[in-house]
Each structure stands twice: as structure tokens, then as C-alpha cells.
């Protein structure tokens, strides 16, 4: 079951795009220290969201690969 935080978290592409914008703004400069810190904190949150999505995708791929034999055929569960 998804938690409330998971339900409101952005999708991977949305988080990635916003993270790119945060980095662009930080690199451009011209922000106050407080604004820069807020951007940095938002960037950290977005990076965690992206990492969770990528970790989940890797786990799904690993599971799919583990379920195939050397010829690439799907192996039936032996439970």
C-alpha cells in the first residue's frame, strides 16, 4: 500500500525536469543565500525521488532477468 507521501510524490520525469531547473537556477547565481538554500533542499528532495524511481526500475529489471533462463525464456515459478 502506498503512503500519503508516495501518492503525492512526482513521477520520475517530473522530478528530473524540476531538478534540472533547480540546478540551472543554482548555477546561474543571483539568488540570496536563503533562496539558494531552499533550492538546494528542494534539489535534494527531488534527487531522492529520482533515486527511488530508478531503484524500483532496477529491481523490476533484476526480477525479470532472474525469471529467465540462459536462452531468454521465462522460467516458471517452482514454488
PDB file of N, CA, C and O in Angstrom, chain B, residues numbered from 101:
ATOM      1  N   UNK B 101       0.851  -1.178   0.000  1.00  0.00           N
ATOM      2  CA  UNK B 101       0.000   0.000   0.000  1.00  0.00           C
ATOM      3  C   UNK B 101       0.893   1.236   0.000  1.00  0.00           C
ATOM      4  O   UNK B 101       1.879   1.294   0.735  1.00  0.00           O
ATOM      5  N   UNK B 102       0.554   2.202  -0.806  1.00  0.00           N
ATOM      6  CA  UNK B 102       1.334   3.440  -0.905  1.00  0.00           C
ATOM      7  C   UNK B 102       1.005   4.355   0.264  1.00  0.00           C
ATOM      8  O   UNK B 102      -0.138   4.441   0.713  1.00  0.00           O
ATOM      9  N   UNK B 103       2.039   5.035   0.742  1.00  0.00           N
ATOM     10  CA  UNK B 103       1.804   6.005   1.810  1.00  0.00           C
ATOM     11  C   UNK B 103       1.354   7.318   1.185  1.00  0.00           C
ATOM     12  O   UNK B 103       1.443   7.503  -0.028  1.00  0.00           O
ATOM     13  N   UNK B 104       0.879   8.210   2.009  1.00  0.00           N
ATOM     14  CA  UNK B 104       0.422   9.506   1.516  1.00  0.00           C
ATOM     15  C   UNK B 104       1.562  10.250   0.819  1.00  0.00           C
ATOM     16  O   UNK B 104       1.340  10.908  -0.197  1.00  0.00           O
ATOM     17  N   UNK B 105       2.774  10.151   1.358  1.00  0.00           N
ATOM     18  CA  UNK B 105       3.924  10.797   0.743  1.00  0.00           C
ATOM     19  C   UNK B 105       4.158  10.240  -0.657  1.00  0.00           C
ATOM     20  O   UNK B 105       4.423  11.002  -1.587  1.00  0.00           O
ATOM     21  N   UNK B 106       4.062   8.911  -0.820  1.00  0.00           N
ATOM     22  CA  UNK B 106       4.255   8.294  -2.128  1.00  0.00           C
ATOM     23  C   UNK B 106       3.197   8.758  -3.119  1.00  0.00           C
ATOM     24  O   UNK B 106       3.489   8.939  -4.301  1.00  0.00           O
ATOM     25  N   UNK B 107       1.973   8.950  -2.644  1.00  0.00           N
ATOM     26  CA  UNK B 107       0.879   9.346  -3.518  1.00  0.00           C
ATOM     27  C   UNK B 107       1.063  10.765  -4.041  1.00  0.00           C
ATOM     28  O   UNK B 107       0.591  11.086  -5.132  1.00  0.00           O
ATOM     29  N   UNK B 108       1.741  11.615  -3.283  1.00  0.00           N
ATOM     30  CA  UNK B 108       1.908  13.000  -3.696  1.00  0.00           C
ATOM     31  C   UNK B 108       3.271  13.258  -4.337  1.00  0.00           C
ATOM     32  O   UNK B 108       3.519  14.354  -4.838  1.00  0.00           O
ATOM     33  N   UNK B 109       4.154  12.258  -4.324  1.00  0.00           N
ATOM     34  CA  UNK B 109       5.479  12.428  -4.920  1.00  0.00           C
ATOM     35  C   UNK B 109       5.336  12.514  -6.436  1.00  0.00           C
ATOM     36  O   UNK B 109       4.493  11.836  -7.023  1.00  0.00           O
ATOM     37  N   UNK B 110       6.157  13.344  -7.066  1.00  0.00           N
ATOM     38  CA  UNK B 110       6.083  13.466  -8.520  1.00  0.00           C
ATOM     39  C   UNK B 110       6.615  12.210  -9.196  1.00  0.00           C
ATOM     40  O   UNK B 110       7.358  11.433  -8.597  1.00  0.00           O
ATOM     41  N   UNK B 111       6.226  12.025 -10.445  1.00  0.00           N
ATOM     42  CA  UNK B 111       6.775  10.947 -11.237  1.00  0.00           C
ATOM     43  C   UNK B 111       8.230  11.227 -11.562  1.00  0.00           C
ATOM     44  O   UNK B 111       8.728  12.328 -11.324  1.00  0.00           O
ATOM     45  N   UNK B 112       8.917  10.221 -12.110  1.00  0.00           N
ATOM     46  CA  UNK B 112      10.339  10.369 -12.384  1.00  0.00           C
ATOM     47  C   UNK B 112      10.630  11.548 -13.312  1.00  0.00           C
ATOM     48  O   UNK B 112      11.472  12.389 -12.999  1.00  0.00           O
ATOM     49  N   UNK B 113       9.945  11.611 -14.441  1.00  0.00           N
ATOM     50  CA  UNK B 113      10.221  12.669 -15.414  1.00  0.00           C
ATOM     51  C   UNK B 113       9.959  14.057 -14.845  1.00  0.00           C
ATOM     52  O   UNK B 113      10.723  14.991 -15.089  1.00  0.00           O
ATOM     53  N   UNK B 114       8.879  14.185 -14.087  1.00  0.00           N
ATOM     54  CA  UNK B 114       8.559  15.474 -13.478  1.00  0.00           C
ATOM     55  C   UNK B 114       9.640  15.873 -12.468  1.00  0.00           C
ATOM     56  O   UNK B 114      10.084  17.021 -12.452  1.00  0.00           O
ATOM     57  N   UNK B 115      10.060  14.924 -11.627  1.00  0.00           N
ATOM     58  CA  UNK B 115      11.105  15.212 -10.634  1.00  0.00           C
ATOM     59  C   UNK B 115      12.423  15.540 -11.325  1.00  0.00           C
ATOM     60  O   UNK B 115      13.124  16.466 -10.917  1.00  0.00           O
ATOM     61  N   UNK B 116      12.764  14.790 -12.362  1.00  0.00           N
ATOM     62  CA  UNK B 116      14.014  15.038 -13.100  1.00  0.00           C
ATOM     63  C   UNK B 116      14.013  16.426 -13.729  1.00  0.00           C
ATOM     64  O   UNK B 116      14.997  17.160 -13.635  1.00  0.00           O
ATOM     65  N   UNK B 117      12.896  16.778 -14.374  1.00  0.00           N
ATOM     66  CA  UNK B 117      12.816  18.087 -15.021  1.00  0.00           C
ATOM     67  C   UNK B 117      12.912  19.225 -14.016  1.00  0.00           C
ATOM     68  O   UNK B 117      13.580  20.229 -14.264  1.00  0.00           O
ATOM     69  N   UNK B 118      12.239  19.064 -12.878  1.00  0.00           N
ATOM     70  CA  UNK B 118      12.317  20.105 -11.857  1.00  0.00           C
ATOM     71  C   UNK B 118      13.723  20.181 -11.270  1.00  0.00           C
ATOM     72  O   UNK B 118      14.211  21.272 -10.976  1.00  0.00           O
ATOM     73  N   UNK B 119      14.377  19.036 -11.097  1.00  0.00           N
ATOM     74  CA  UNK B 119      15.744  19.017 -10.592  1.00  0.00           C
ATOM     75  C   UNK B 119      16.693  19.727 -11.559  1.00  0.00           C
ATOM     76  O   UNK B 119      17.584  20.460 -11.129  1.00  0.00           O
ATOM     77  N   UNK B 120      16.508  19.515 -12.834  1.00  0.00           N
ATOM     78  CA  UNK B 120      17.321  20.208 -13.841  1.00  0.00           C
ATOM     79  C   UNK B 120      17.149  21.721 -13.706  1.00  0.00           C
ATOM     80  O   UNK B 120      18.120  22.473 -13.782  1.00  0.00           O
ATOM     81  N   UNK B 121      15.917  22.153 -13.508  1.00  0.00           N
ATOM     82  CA  UNK B 121      15.642  23.585 -13.348  1.00  0.00           C
ATOM     83  C   UNK B 121      16.277  24.131 -12.073  1.00  0.00           C
ATOM     84  O   UNK B 121      16.811  25.240 -12.077  1.00  0.00           O
ATOM     85  N   UNK B 122      16.228  23.375 -10.992  1.00  0.00           N
ATOM     86  CA  UNK B 122      16.849  23.798  -9.732  1.00  0.00           C
ATOM     87  C   UNK B 122      18.357  23.967  -9.936  1.00  0.00           C
ATOM     88  O   UNK B 122      18.931  24.970  -9.511  1.00  0.00           O
ATOM     89  N   UNK B 123      18.987  23.006 -10.574  1.00  0.00           N
ATOM     90  CA  UNK B 123      20.434  23.089 -10.821  1.00  0.00           C
ATOM     91  C   UNK B 123      20.752  24.293 -11.697  1.00  0.00           C
ATOM     92  O   UNK B 123      21.713  25.018 -11.439  1.00  0.00           O
ATOM     93  N   UNK B 124      19.947  24.505 -12.729  1.00  0.00           N
ATOM     94  CA  UNK B 124      20.163  25.645 -13.621  1.00  0.00           C
ATOM     95  C   UNK B 124      20.121  26.955 -12.841  1.00  0.00           C
ATOM     96  O   UNK B 124      20.964  27.831 -13.033  1.00  0.00           O
ATOM     97  N   UNK B 125      19.124  27.079 -11.954  1.00  0.00           N
ATOM     98  CA  UNK B 125      18.992  28.313 -11.172  1.00  0.00           C
ATOM     99  C   UNK B 125      20.142  28.491 -10.200  1.00  0.00           C
ATOM    100  O   UNK B 125      20.621  29.608 -10.005  1.00  0.00           O
ATOM    101  N   UNK B 126      20.594  27.397  -9.582  1.00  0.00           N
ATOM    102  CA  UNK B 126      21.731  27.492  -8.665  1.00  0.00           C
ATOM    103  C   UNK B 126      23.002  27.873  -9.412  1.00  0.00           C
ATOM    104  O   UNK B 126      23.780  28.699  -8.935  1.00  0.00           O
ATOM    105  N   UNK B 127      23.216  27.280 -10.571  1.00  0.00           N
ATOM    106  CA  UNK B 127      24.413  27.584 -11.353  1.00  0.00           C
ATOM    107  C   UNK B 127      24.405  29.012 -11.890  1.00  0.00           C
ATOM    108  O   UNK B 127      25.460  29.628 -12.038  1.00  0.00           O
ATOM    109  N   UNK B 128      23.222  29.533 -12.178  1.00  0.00           N
ATOM    110  CA  UNK B 128      23.121  30.888 -12.720  1.00  0.00           C
ATOM    111  C   UNK B 128      23.464  31.939 -11.674  1.00  0.00           C
ATOM    112  O   UNK B 128      23.904  33.037 -12.014  1.00  0.00           O
ATOM    113  N   UNK B 129      23.264  31.607 -10.404  1.00  0.00           N
ATOM    114  CA  UNK B 129      23.543  32.570  -9.346  1.00  0.00           C
ATOM    115  C   UNK B 129      22.474  33.644  -9.285  1.00  0.00           C
ATOM    116  O   UNK B 129      21.398  33.502  -9.865  1.00  0.00           O
ATOM    117  N   UNK B 130      22.782  34.712  -8.580  1.00  0.00           N
ATOM    118  CA  UNK B 130      21.850  35.820  -8.480  1.00  0.00           C
ATOM    119  C   UNK B 130      20.731  35.607  -7.483  1.00  0.00           C
ATOM    120  O   UNK B 130      19.786  36.395  -7.439  1.00  0.00           O
ATOM    121  N   UNK B 131      20.820  34.555  -6.678  1.00  0.00           N
ATOM    122  CA  UNK B 131      19.802  34.333  -5.660  1.00  0.00           C
ATOM    123  C   UNK B 131      20.400  34.637  -4.291  1.00  0.00           C
ATOM    124  O   UNK B 131      21.616  34.596  -4.110  1.00  0.00           O
ATOM    125  N   UNK B 132      19.553  34.935  -3.358  1.00  0.00           N
ATOM    126  CA  UNK B 132      20.012  35.180  -1.989  1.00  0.00           C
ATOM    127  C   UNK B 132      20.462  33.860  -1.377  1.00  0.00           C
ATOM    128  O   UNK B 132      20.177  32.784  -1.904  1.00  0.00           O
ATOM    129  N   UNK B 133      21.155  33.961  -0.278  1.00  0.00           N
ATOM    130  CA  UNK B 133      21.585  32.763   0.433  1.00  0.00           C
ATOM    131  C   UNK B 133      20.375  31.917   0.823  1.00  0.00           C
ATOM    132  O   UNK B 133      20.390  30.696   0.663  1.00  0.00           O
ATOM    133  N   UNK B 134      19.341  32.557   1.327  1.00  0.00           N
ATOM    134  CA  UNK B 134      18.147  31.823   1.748  1.00  0.00           C
ATOM    135  C   UNK B 134      17.481  31.124   0.567  1.00  0.00           C
ATOM    136  O   UNK B 134      17.058  29.973   0.675  1.00  0.00           O
ATOM    137  N   UNK B 135      17.391  31.833  -0.570  1.00  0.00           N
ATOM    138  CA  UNK B 135      16.811  31.219  -1.774  1.00  0.00           C
ATOM    139  C   UNK B 135      17.673  30.053  -2.258  1.00  0.00           C
ATOM    140  O   UNK B 135      17.156  29.012  -2.662  1.00  0.00           O
ATOM    141  N   UNK B 136      18.979  30.238  -2.212  1.00  0.00           N
ATOM    142  CA  UNK B 136      19.894  29.171  -2.633  1.00  0.00           C
ATOM    143  C   UNK B 136      19.749  27.941  -1.746  1.00  0.00           C
ATOM    144  O   UNK B 136      19.724  26.814  -2.240  1.00  0.00           O
ATOM    145  N   UNK B 137      19.654  28.157  -0.443  1.00  0.00           N
ATOM    146  CA  UNK B 137      19.470  27.032   0.476  1.00  0.00           C
ATOM    147  C   UNK B 137      18.153  26.312   0.219  1.00  0.00           C
ATOM    148  O   UNK B 137      18.100  25.082   0.244  1.00  0.00           O
ATOM    149  N   UNK B 138      17.095  27.069  -0.028  1.00  0.00           N
ATOM    150  CA  UNK B 138      15.796  26.462  -0.316  1.00  0.00           C
ATOM    151  C   UNK B 138      15.866  25.656  -1.615  1.00  0.00           C
ATOM    152  O   UNK B 138      15.320  24.556  -1.698  1.00  0.00           O
ATOM    153  N   UNK B 139      16.534  26.205  -2.622  1.00  0.00           N
ATOM    154  CA  UNK B 139      16.695  25.475  -3.882  1.00  0.00           C
ATOM    155  C   UNK B 139      17.502  24.198  -3.661  1.00  0.00           C
ATOM    156  O   UNK B 139      17.154  23.138  -4.181  1.00  0.00           O
ATOM    157  N   UNK B 140      18.572  24.305  -2.892  1.00  0.00           N
ATOM    158  CA  UNK B 140      19.403  23.130  -2.609  1.00  0.00           C
ATOM    159  C   UNK B 140      18.587  22.040  -1.918  1.00  0.00           C
ATOM    160  O   UNK B 140      18.661  20.869  -2.289  1.00  0.00           O
ATOM    161  N   UNK B 141      17.813  22.434  -0.915  1.00  0.00           N
ATOM    162  CA  UNK B 141      16.992  21.460  -0.189  1.00  0.00           C
ATOM    163  C   UNK B 141      15.966  20.812  -1.116  1.00  0.00           C
ATOM    164  O   UNK B 141      15.736  19.605  -1.042  1.00  0.00           O
ATOM    165  N   UNK B 142      15.351  21.610  -1.986  1.00  0.00           N
ATOM    166  CA  UNK B 142      14.392  21.053  -2.945  1.00  0.00           C
ATOM    167  C   UNK B 142      15.100  20.091  -3.900  1.00  0.00           C
ATOM    168  O   UNK B 142      14.565  19.036  -4.243  1.00  0.00           O
ATOM    169  N   UNK B 143      16.298  20.464  -4.319  1.00  0.00           N
ATOM    170  CA  UNK B 143      17.072  19.584  -5.184  1.00  0.00           C
ATOM    171  C   UNK B 143      17.383  18.254  -4.517  1.00  0.00           C
ATOM    172  O   UNK B 143      17.308  17.204  -5.156  1.00  0.00           O
ATOM    173  N   UNK B 144      17.728  18.292  -3.247  1.00  0.00           N
ATOM    174  CA  UNK B 144      17.989  17.054  -2.502  1.00  0.00           C
ATOM    175  C   UNK B 144      16.739  16.165  -2.468  1.00  0.00           C
ATOM    176  O   UNK B 144      16.828  14.954  -2.671  1.00  0.00           O
ATOM    177  N   UNK B 145      15.582  16.772  -2.211  1.00  0.00           N
ATOM    178  CA  UNK B 145      14.325  16.010  -2.185  1.00  0.00           C
ATOM    179  C   UNK B 145      14.046  15.378  -3.549  1.00  0.00           C
ATOM    180  O   UNK B 145      13.683  14.206  -3.640  1.00  0.00           O
ATOM    181  N   UNK B 146      14.220  16.166  -4.600  1.00  0.00           N
ATOM    182  CA  UNK B 146      13.967  15.670  -5.948  1.00  0.00           C
ATOM    183  C   UNK B 146      14.934  14.562  -6.331  1.00  0.00           C
ATOM    184  O   UNK B 146      14.544  13.597  -6.988  1.00  0.00           O
ATOM    185  N   UNK B 147      16.193  14.692  -5.926  1.00  0.00           N
ATOM    186  CA  UNK B 147      17.179  13.647  -6.207  1.00  0.00           C
ATOM    187  C   UNK B 147      16.781  12.337  -5.518  1.00  0.00           C
ATOM    188  O   UNK B 147      16.967  11.260  -6.086  1.00  0.00           O
ATOM    189  N   UNK B 148      16.239  12.419  -4.303  1.00  0.00           N
ATOM    190  CA  UNK B 148      15.786  11.214  -3.600  1.00  0.00           C
ATOM    191  C   UNK B 148      14.610  10.571  -4.325  1.00  0.00           C
ATOM    192  O   UNK B 148      14.535   9.347  -4.427  1.00  0.00           O
ATOM    193  N   UNK B 149      13.690  11.395  -4.829  1.00  0.00           N
ATOM    194  CA  UNK B 149      12.554  10.876  -5.591  1.00  0.00           C
ATOM    195  C   UNK B 149      13.063  10.137  -6.828  1.00  0.00           C
ATOM    196  O   UNK B 149      12.627   9.022  -7.116  1.00  0.00           O
ATOM    197  N   UNK B 150      13.976  10.759  -7.549  1.00  0.00           N
ATOM    198  CA  UNK B 150      14.540  10.126  -8.756  1.00  0.00           C
ATOM    199  C   UNK B 150      15.234   8.820  -8.397  1.00  0.00           C
ATOM    200  O   UNK B 150      15.070   7.820  -9.096  1.00  0.00           O
ATOM    201  N   UNK B 151      16.003   8.819  -7.321  1.00  0.00           N
ATOM    202  CA  UNK B 151      16.720   7.608  -6.901  1.00  0.00           C
ATOM    203  C   UNK B 151      15.739   6.490  -6.570  1.00  0.00           C
ATOM    204  O   UNK B 151      15.977   5.339  -6.935  1.00  0.00           O
ATOM    205  N   UNK B 152      14.629   6.810  -5.880  1.00  0.00           N
ATOM    206  CA  UNK B 152      13.631   5.773  -5.561  1.00  0.00           C
ATOM    207  C   UNK B 152      13.039   5.180  -6.837  1.00  0.00           C
ATOM    208  O   UNK B 152      12.876   3.964  -6.944  1.00  0.00           O
ATOM    209  N   UNK B 153      12.716   6.048  -7.811  1.00  0.00           N
ATOM    210  CA  UNK B 153      12.176   5.556  -9.084  1.00  0.00           C
ATOM    211  C   UNK B 153      13.187   4.662  -9.790  1.00  0.00           C
ATOM    212  O   UNK B 153      12.833   3.591 -10.282  1.00  0.00           O
ATOM    213  N   UNK B 154      14.439   5.097  -9.841  1.00  0.00           N
ATOM    214  CA  UNK B 154      15.467   4.317 -10.533  1.00  0.00           C
ATOM    215  C   UNK B 154      15.755   3.005  -9.806  1.00  0.00           C
ATOM    216  O   UNK B 154      15.959   1.976 -10.451  1.00  0.00           O
ATOM    217  N   UNK B 155      15.773   3.028  -8.478  1.00  0.00           N
ATOM    218  CA  UNK B 155      15.977   1.797  -7.713  1.00  0.00           C
ATOM    219  C   UNK B 155      14.833   0.818  -7.953  1.00  0.00           C
ATOM    220  O   UNK B 155      15.057  -0.386  -8.078  1.00  0.00           O
ATOM    221  N   UNK B 156      13.602   1.337  -8.016  1.00  0.00           N
ATOM    222  CA  UNK B 156      12.454   0.482  -8.286  1.00  0.00           C
ATOM    223  C   UNK B 156      12.513  -0.117  -9.680  1.00  0.00           C
ATOM    224  O   UNK B 156      12.184  -1.288  -9.872  1.00  0.00           O
ATOM    225  N   UNK B 157      12.929   0.680 -10.646  1.00  0.00           N
ATOM    226  CA  UNK B 157      13.048   0.172 -12.019  1.00  0.00           C
ATOM    227  C   UNK B 157      14.125  -0.905 -12.087  1.00  0.00           C
ATOM    228  O   UNK B 157      13.940  -1.927 -12.748  1.00  0.00           O
ATOM    229  N   UNK B 158      15.251  -0.682 -11.406  1.00  0.00           N
ATOM    230  CA  UNK B 158      16.326  -1.681 -11.396  1.00  0.00           C
ATOM    231  C   UNK B 158      15.851  -2.984 -10.763  1.00  0.00           C
ATOM    232  O   UNK B 158      16.160  -4.066 -11.264  1.00  0.00           O
ATOM    233  N   UNK B 159      15.107  -2.890  -9.672  1.00  0.00           N
ATOM    234  CA  UNK B 159      14.599  -4.092  -9.002  1.00  0.00           C
ATOM    235  C   UNK B 159      13.668  -4.866  -9.931  1.00  0.00           C
ATOM    236  O   UNK B 159      13.724  -6.094  -9.984  1.00  0.00           O
ATOM    237  N   UNK B 160      12.817  -4.156 -10.661  1.00  0.00           N
ATOM    238  CA  UNK B 160      11.911  -4.821 -11.606  1.00  0.00           C
ATOM    239  C   UNK B 160      12.690  -5.505 -12.718  1.00  0.00           C
ATOM    240  O   UNK B 160      12.369  -6.630 -13.103  1.00  0.00           O
ATOM    241  N   UNK B 161      13.711  -4.832 -13.234  1.00  0.00           N
ATOM    242  CA  UNK B 161      14.536  -5.444 -14.282  1.00  0.00           C
ATOM    243  C   UNK B 161      15.292  -6.653 -13.752  1.00  0.00           C
ATOM    244  O   UNK B 161      15.355  -7.687 -14.416  1.00  0.00           O
ATOM    245  N   UNK B 162      15.861  -6.530 -12.568  1.00  0.00           N
ATOM    246  CA  UNK B 162      16.578  -7.655 -11.968  1.00  0.00           C
ATOM    247  C   UNK B 162      15.653  -8.850 -11.773  1.00  0.00           C
ATOM    248  O   UNK B 162      16.046  -9.989 -12.022  1.00  0.00           O
ATOM    249  N   UNK B 163      14.417  -8.592 -11.323  1.00  0.00           N
ATOM    250  CA  UNK B 163      13.458  -9.673 -11.124  1.00  0.00           C
ATOM    251  C   UNK B 163      13.095 -10.320 -12.454  1.00  0.00           C
ATOM    252  O   UNK B 163      12.975 -11.542 -12.541  1.00  0.00           O
ATOM    253  N   UNK B 164      12.920  -9.510 -13.482  1.00  0.00           N
ATOM    254  CA  UNK B 164      12.579 -10.053 -14.796  1.00  0.00           C
ATOM    255  C   UNK B 164      13.728 -10.886 -15.348  1.00  0.00           C
ATOM    256  O   UNK B 164      13.509 -11.956 -15.915  1.00  0.00           O
ATOM    257  N   UNK B 165      14.955 -10.394 -15.181  1.00  0.00           N
ATOM    258  CA  UNK B 165      16.121 -11.140 -15.662  1.00  0.00           C
ATOM    259  C   UNK B 165      16.317 -12.439 -14.887  1.00  0.00           C
ATOM    260  O   UNK B 165      16.715 -13.454 -15.458  1.00  0.00           O
ATOM    261  N   UNK B 166      16.037 -12.406 -13.584  1.00  0.00           N
ATOM    262  CA  UNK B 166      16.176 -13.600 -12.757  1.00  0.00           C
ATOM    263  C   UNK B 166      15.139 -14.650 -13.127  1.00  0.00           C
ATOM    264  O   UNK B 166      15.334 -15.837 -12.864  1.00  0.00           O
ATOM    265  N   UNK B 167      14.047 -14.225 -13.731  1.00  0.00           N
ATOM    266  CA  UNK B 167      12.968 -15.150 -14.080  1.00  0.00           C
ATOM    267  C   UNK B 167      13.154 -15.754 -15.472  1.00  0.00           C
ATOM    268  O   UNK B 167      12.261 -16.443 -15.966  1.00  0.00           O
ATOM    269  N   UNK B 168      14.297 -15.507 -16.110  1.00  0.00           N
ATOM    270  CA  UNK B 168      14.555 -16.083 -17.431  1.00  0.00           C
ATOM    271  C   UNK B 168      15.743 -17.018 -17.357  1.00  0.00           C
ATOM    272  O   UNK B 168      16.631 -16.848 -16.521  1.00  0.00           O
ATOM    273  N   UNK B 169      15.754 -18.023 -18.251  1.00  0.00           N
ATOM    274  CA  UNK B 169      16.901 -18.931 -18.299  1.00  0.00           C
ATOM    275  C   UNK B 169      17.929 -18.405 -19.294  1.00  0.00           C
ATOM    276  O   UNK B 169      17.779 -17.298 -19.812  1.00  0.00           O
ATOM    277  N   UNK B 170      18.968 -19.184 -19.564  1.00  0.00           N
ATOM    278  CA  UNK B 170      20.052 -18.736 -20.438  1.00  0.00           C
ATOM    279  C   UNK B 170      19.589 -18.434 -21.864  1.00  0.00           C
ATOM    280  O   UNK B 170      20.199 -17.606 -22.542  1.00  0.00           O
ATOM    281  N   UNK B 171      18.530 -19.084 -22.328  1.00  0.00           N
ATOM    282  CA  UNK B 171      18.038 -18.841 -23.683  1.00  0.00           C
ATOM    283  C   UNK B 171      17.098 -17.665 -23.757  1.00  0.00           C
ATOM    284  O   UNK B 171      16.633 -17.310 -24.840  1.00  0.00           O
ATOM    285  N   UNK B 172      16.803 -17.041 -22.603  1.00  0.00           N
ATOM    286  CA  UNK B 172      15.912 -15.892 -22.580  1.00  0.00           C
ATOM    287  C   UNK B 172      14.458 -16.262 -22.384  1.00  0.00           C
ATOM    288  O   UNK B 172      13.589 -15.390 -22.405  1.00  0.00           O
ATOM    289  N   UNK B 173      14.180 -17.534 -22.193  1.00  0.00           N
ATOM    290  CA  UNK B 173      12.804 -17.995 -21.961  1.00  0.00           C
ATOM    291  C   UNK B 173      12.408 -17.782 -20.516  1.00  0.00           C
ATOM    292  O   UNK B 173      13.219 -17.939 -19.603  1.00  0.00           O
ATOM    293  N   UNK B 174      11.153 -17.423 -20.320  1.00  0.00           N
ATOM    294  CA  UNK B 174      10.620 -17.210 -18.976  1.00  0.00           C
ATOM    295  C   UNK B 174      10.589 -18.538 -18.235  1.00  0.00           C
ATOM    296  O   UNK B 174      10.112 -19.541 -18.765  1.00  0.00           O
ATOM    297  N   UNK B 175      11.094 -18.542 -17.023  1.00  0.00           N
ATOM    298  CA  UNK B 175      11.138 -19.755 -16.195  1.00  0.00           C
ATOM    299  C   UNK B 175       9.923 -19.728 -15.289  1.00  0.00           C
ATOM    300  O   UNK B 175       9.648 -18.716 -14.643  1.00  0.00           O
ATOM    301  N   UNK B 176       9.187 -20.840 -15.238  1.00  0.00           N
ATOM    302  CA  UNK B 176       8.007 -20.938 -14.362  1.00  0.00           C
ATOM    303  C   UNK B 176       8.463 -20.987 -12.910  1.00  0.00           C
ATOM    304  O   UNK B 176       9.501 -21.565 -12.588  1.00  0.00           O
ATOM    305  N   UNK B 177       7.677 -20.377 -12.052  1.00  0.00           N
ATOM    306  CA  UNK B 177       7.965 -20.383 -10.621  1.00  0.00           C
ATOM    307  C   UNK B 177       7.884 -21.815 -10.105  1.00  0.00           C
ATOM    308  O   UNK B 177       6.933 -22.527 -10.430  1.00  0.00           O
ATOM    309  N   UNK B 178       8.842 -22.247  -9.322  1.00  0.00           N
ATOM    310  CA  UNK B 178       8.909 -23.602  -8.820  1.00  0.00           C
ATOM    311  C   UNK B 178       8.350 -23.762  -7.411  1.00  0.00           C
ATOM    312  O   UNK B 178       8.564 -24.797  -6.781  1.00  0.00           O
ATOM    313  N   UNK B 179       7.641 -22.763  -6.907  1.00  0.00           N
ATOM    314  CA  UNK B 179       7.130 -22.788  -5.519  1.00  0.00           C
ATOM    315  C   UNK B 179       6.171 -23.887  -5.324  1.00  0.00           C
ATOM    316  O   UNK B 179       5.644 -24.058  -4.225  1.00  0.00           O
TER     317      UNK B 179
END
